């Protein structure tokens, strides 16, 4: 599985309208592309951040969809996106417990990792971190994305609601510290979002 993420910041007052366009028209456009497997849409209304993730069967489908939707995507994002970053990933691990209900939340951790140590990170995460994460109350899903070329990784975790997200912070901090120490990675950023869309993806 392969993933494209688009990360935008802008005027919080413009966020809701653009997010709704992505949730409706954007999701429809993506679903019509070959190899599409799912979508995530996450927002931080207070600060003014919007994150879109799309899942693909293969790299060719991911790249073809990006080119096919380039013009309409730019038009859709323009009212909000003061800054925009596009990243491409390999989904090394993906788990979902069940469908999400209203009020779900999302935590994103970005990391730097030596390109030669990516496999070690994947193994450490799958064998050490994942079993502990799955035991956290309110946990609904987690994915580890890696970029072998540029030495980067990202962990996204879904929780049932704001309370579950908040109460998980201490446990997750311990797991994160243990994993990064064993795998030799550096945490670059930690962010939390509200979930607007998170369609199911297969286990990897």
C-alpha positions as CSV (number, residue, x, y, z in Angstrom):
1,X,0.0,0.0,0.0
2,X,1.1,3.5,-0.8
3,X,0.0,6.9,0.6
4,X,0.0,10.5,-0.4
5,X,-0.4,13.2,2.3
6,X,-1.2,16.8,1.6
7,X,-0.6,19.1,4.6
8,X,-2.0,22.7,4.5
9,X,-2.1,25.7,6.8
10,X,-4.1,28.8,6.4
11,X,-6.8,31.1,7.8
12,X,-8.9,29.1,10.3
13,X,-12.0,31.1,9.1
14,X,-11.6,29.5,5.6
15,X,-11.0,25.9,6.8
16,X,-14.5,24.6,7.2
17,X,-15.7,25.4,3.7
18,X,-12.6,23.8,2.1
19,X,-12.7,20.8,4.3
20,X,-16.3,20.2,3.3
21,X,-15.4,20.4,-0.3
22,X,-12.7,17.8,0.2
23,X,-15.0,15.6,2.2
24,X,-17.6,15.6,-0.5
25,X,-16.3,16.4,-4.0
26,X,-12.7,15.5,-3.2
27,X,-13.6,12.1,-1.9
28,X,-15.8,11.5,-5.0
29,X,-12.9,12.5,-7.3
30,X,-10.5,10.2,-5.5
31,X,-12.8,7.3,-5.5
32,X,-13.0,7.4,-9.3
33,X,-9.3,6.9,-9.7
34,X,-7.7,3.6,-10.4
35,X,-6.1,1.9,-7.4
36,X,-7.8,4.1,-4.8
37,X,-8.2,2.4,-1.4
38,X,-9.2,5.0,1.1
39,X,-9.0,8.5,2.5
40,X,-8.3,10.4,5.7
41,X,-9.3,14.0,6.3
42,X,-8.1,15.7,9.5
43,X,-8.4,19.3,10.8
44,X,-7.2,21.6,13.5
45,X,-9.8,24.4,13.5
46,X,-8.2,26.4,16.2
47,X,-4.7,26.8,14.5
48,X,-5.8,26.4,10.9
49,X,-4.4,23.1,9.7
50,X,-5.8,20.5,7.2
51,X,-4.3,17.1,6.5
52,X,-5.5,14.9,3.6
53,X,-4.2,11.3,3.2
54,X,-5.1,9.0,0.3
55,X,-4.3,5.3,0.1
56,X,-3.4,3.5,-3.1
57,X,-2.7,0.0,-4.3
58,X,0.6,0.9,-6.0
59,X,2.9,3.8,-6.7
60,X,1.7,4.1,-10.3
61,X,-1.9,4.6,-9.2
62,X,-0.8,7.2,-6.7
63,X,1.2,9.2,-9.2
64,X,-1.4,9.0,-11.9
65,X,-4.1,10.3,-9.6
66,X,-2.0,13.2,-8.6
67,X,-1.6,14.3,-12.1
68,X,-5.2,13.6,-13.1
69,X,-6.6,15.8,-10.3
70,X,-3.9,18.5,-10.2
71,X,-6.1,21.3,-11.6
72,X,-9.2,20.7,-9.6
73,X,-7.2,20.1,-6.5
74,X,-5.5,23.4,-6.7
75,X,-8.9,25.2,-7.2
76,X,-10.4,23.4,-4.3
77,X,-7.6,24.1,-1.9
78,X,-6.9,27.7,-3.0
79,X,-9.3,29.5,-0.6
80,X,-7.6,28.1,2.5
81,X,-4.1,26.9,1.7
82,X,-1.5,29.5,2.6
83,X,1.1,26.8,2.7
84,X,0.9,23.3,1.3
85,X,3.3,20.3,1.4
86,X,2.8,17.0,-0.5
87,X,4.6,13.9,0.7
88,X,4.6,10.3,-0.7
89,X,4.9,7.3,1.6
90,X,4.9,3.5,1.8
91,X,2.5,2.1,4.3
92,X,4.7,-0.3,6.3
93,X,2.0,-1.1,9.0
94,X,-1.7,-0.4,9.0
95,X,-4.3,-1.5,11.6
96,X,-7.9,-0.6,12.2
97,X,-10.0,-1.9,15.0
98,X,-13.5,-0.9,13.8
99,X,-15.3,1.9,12.0
100,X,-15.1,5.3,13.7
101,X,-18.0,7.2,15.2
102,X,-18.6,10.9,15.4
103,X,-16.0,12.9,17.4
104,X,-13.0,10.7,16.6
105,X,-9.5,12.2,16.9
106,X,-6.1,11.7,15.3
107,X,-2.5,12.0,16.5
108,X,0.4,12.4,14.0
109,X,4.1,12.0,14.9
110,X,6.7,12.7,12.2
111,X,10.2,11.3,12.6
112,X,13.6,11.3,10.9
113,X,15.3,7.9,10.4
114,X,18.5,6.9,8.6
115,X,17.5,5.3,5.3
116,X,19.5,2.2,6.2
117,X,17.5,1.8,9.5
118,X,14.0,2.0,8.0
119,X,13.5,-1.8,8.2
120,X,14.7,-1.8,11.8
121,X,12.1,0.9,12.6
122,X,9.3,-1.2,10.9
123,X,10.2,-4.3,12.8
124,X,10.5,-2.5,16.1
125,X,7.2,-0.7,15.6
126,X,5.4,-3.9,14.6
127,X,6.9,-6.1,17.3
128,X,7.3,-3.7,20.2
129,X,5.0,-0.6,19.9
130,X,2.0,-2.0,18.1
131,X,0.9,-4.6,20.7
132,X,1.0,-1.9,23.4
133,X,-0.8,0.7,21.3
134,X,-3.6,-1.8,20.6
135,X,-4.2,-2.1,24.4
136,X,-4.8,1.6,25.0
137,X,-8.5,2.4,25.8
138,X,-10.2,4.2,22.9
139,X,-7.6,3.2,20.3
140,X,-9.2,2.7,16.9
141,X,-6.3,2.4,14.4
142,X,-2.7,3.1,13.7
143,X,-0.4,3.3,10.7
144,X,3.4,3.6,10.2
145,X,4.3,5.3,6.9
146,X,7.9,5.4,5.7
147,X,9.9,7.3,3.0
148,X,13.0,5.3,2.4
149,X,14.5,7.7,-0.1
150,X,14.4,10.7,2.2
151,X,14.8,9.0,5.6
152,X,11.5,9.9,7.1
153,X,8.6,8.2,8.8
154,X,5.2,9.1,10.3
155,X,2.9,7.4,12.7
156,X,-0.8,8.2,12.7
157,X,-3.1,6.9,15.4
158,X,-6.9,7.1,15.6
159,X,-8.9,7.4,18.9
160,X,-12.6,7.3,19.6
161,X,-12.9,10.8,21.0
162,X,-11.1,13.7,22.6
163,X,-11.1,12.1,26.0
164,X,-9.5,8.9,24.7
165,X,-6.8,11.0,22.9
166,X,-6.0,13.0,26.0
167,X,-5.9,10.0,28.3
168,X,-3.6,8.1,25.9
169,X,-0.8,10.8,25.9
170,X,1.2,9.4,28.9
171,X,1.1,5.8,27.7
172,X,1.9,6.8,24.1
173,X,4.8,9.0,25.2
174,X,6.4,6.0,26.9
175,X,5.9,3.8,23.9
176,X,7.3,6.4,21.6
177,X,10.4,6.9,23.7
178,X,11.1,3.2,23.8
179,X,10.5,2.7,20.1
180,X,12.6,5.7,19.0
181,X,15.4,4.6,21.3
182,X,15.5,1.1,20.0
183,X,15.1,2.1,16.3
184,X,17.4,5.0,16.4
185,X,15.0,7.6,15.1
186,X,14.4,11.2,16.0
187,X,11.0,12.7,16.6
188,X,10.4,15.8,14.6
189,X,6.9,16.9,15.4
190,X,3.7,15.8,17.3
191,X,0.3,17.1,16.3
192,X,-3.4,16.3,17.1
193,X,-6.4,16.7,14.9
194,X,-10.2,16.2,14.6
195,X,-11.2,13.4,12.2
196,X,-13.7,14.3,9.4
197,X,-13.1,11.2,7.3
198,X,-11.2,7.9,7.9
199,X,-12.2,5.1,5.6
200,X,-10.9,1.6,6.3
201,X,-7.7,0.3,4.9
202,X,-6.5,-3.3,4.8
203,X,-4.0,-4.6,7.4
204,X,-0.3,-4.5,6.4
